[in-house]
Every structure is written in structure tokens, then in C-alpha cells.
């Protein structure tokens, strides 16, 4: 990644930070309540912005555009769709598994973004 904050990166970070916080709250809070559903939709919206903006964040060194991390973005879109589909059909266990799995992926991607030499690492440390 470049060592400058791009518009896509700024949008991505602005969506990821609340998604991490809300996701943590969602995992800890009582399920099935009105606040859980409302926060869930806010989380899904933030994740959509984060995921879609990721497609404009690319490694342009050596002519490389999309990377393996973009496959995670595709998977997140699929996983969120399946999670919404499953809860609307009363498949609570499937919904939970896809949402928890997506949140684990978000945390893992964040950990990867903090590794040495990556933009976020340079920005924060």
C-alpha cells in the first residue's frame, strides 16, 4: 500500500473503526432484541462501506492490483448475505456462525493491516 492516506483508505478506516466497536458490542449483548437488530443493521452498513471501499485500495507496486485480501472482501459480502438470509428464515445458529466468522475475519484483517511495513502500522506507530 502507498504511504499516503487515499480517499478510499480514509473511507475504509472510517467504516472499519465503528464496525469493530459495534461488532464487539453485538457479540457481548443480548441477542434478538430491538437494539441488537438496530445495531446489527448499522454494523452491516458499516461493513458494506468497508468492504466495498476495499476494492479501491490496491497494491500498485510491480503492476499488482487486486490481492488475496480482496478475496476476503468478496467472502464478507457473501457471508453477510447468508447471515441476513438465514436470520430471516429463523436459522439462528447459521446466522450466528456467519456473523461471528465475519467478525473474526475483520479482526484478522485488522491485525494484518497493523503488521510492519503496512500503511496503518506506519500511521499509528
N, C-alpha and C positions, 0 to 999 in steps of 0.2 A: 504494500500500500504506500501511497505517497506520504510525504511527511508534512502535508498541509491538510487542514480541515476543509473538505469539499462540502458543497451543499448536500449531496447525498449522504455523506458521513454525518453531517450535523442533524439531518432529519432522522437518520438511523439511530443515533445516540439519543435524540430527544424522545424517541419512541421506546427504545430498549430500557432506559432507566425506569420509567414508570411501569413498564411490563414486568421487570424484575421485582419491583416492590409489590405491585398488585398481585403478581403470581405467588409471592411468598405469603401474603395475607390470605389469598384464596386457599392455599394448601393448609393453612392453620385454622381457618374459620369454619363455622358450622356450614354444612352443605345443604343445598335445596331451599335456602331462604331467599327472600326478595333481595337483600343486599348481596348475597352470593351471585344471584343471576345478574344483577345490575353491574357489579364489579367484573363479572365474567365477560359481559359484552364490551366493557371498557378495555379489559385485557385483550380480548380478541381483536378489537380495533387497533390497539397499540401494536400488537403482534403483526397485524396485516401491514401497517405502515412500516414497521421494522423489516419485515420480510420483503416486501416489495421494493423498499429503498435499497436493500442489499444488492439487488441486481444492477445497480448503478455504481457500486463500489467494486472496483476491479484492480487486479494487479496488471499494470500495463508494461511492466518491465519485460523485456525479451519477447514482446508480442503476445503475452498471455493475457487473455481477457477473463473469462469465467474460470473459477477454480472449484475445487472439491467442496468448498464451503457453500457454494451456490446450490449444490445438491441438497444440503441441509435445508436451505430456504424452500426448495421445492417440496421436500418432505414435510416441513412445518405447515405449508399450505394444505397439503393432503391430510395431515394429522388433525388439523383444526377442523377441516370439513367433516372428517369422520367423527370427531368428538361431538360436533354440533348435531350431526345426523343421528348419532347414537343416543344422545340425551333426549332428543325429540321423539324417539321411539321407545323411551323408557329403559334403555340399556345402560344403566348407571355404571356398572362395573367397566364396560368398554369405554364409556365417556371418561371415567376417572383414569384409566390406564393411558389413554391418548393424551389427556391434559397433563398428567404427571410426567409422562415421557417427553412431551413438548417442553415442559419447564426444565427438565433435566438437560435437554438439548440446548436451551437458552443459556443455562448456567455454564455448560461445557463450551459453547461458542464464546461466551464472555471470558472464560478462563483462557481460551486460545488467543483471544484478542489482546490479552494482557501479557502475552509472552514477549520475551526480549526481542527487540527489533521491530515489533509491530507498532503501528501509529498510536494506539491507545496507551501502550506502555510508555512510549516516548512523551506523550502528552501529560500523563499523570506522574511519571517518575523521572 
